[in-house]
């Protein structure tokens, strides 16, 4: 999954962006679950995606060097 698609999917899930017509939350969640299984994914991003901490994942995309907050 490219970074732009990942960002949009995270924005859909966190309700920052409205779902486009024809798109469903189920489809977005499936893409995010698939992305979480991508080889070579950065550890913290993988953690956020596998734990479904989507708001944290979205923040991480903008600030990957920020400290982790539980």
SULCOR-V704166 format. One record per helix or strand. SS is the DSSP state (a for helix, b for strand). FROM is the first residue (numbers start at 1). TO is the last residue. If there is no record, write none. Layout:
ss=<SS,SS>
from=<FROM,FROM>
to=<TO,TO>
This chain:
ss=<a,a,a,a>
from=<3,25,43,54>
to=<13,36,50,62>
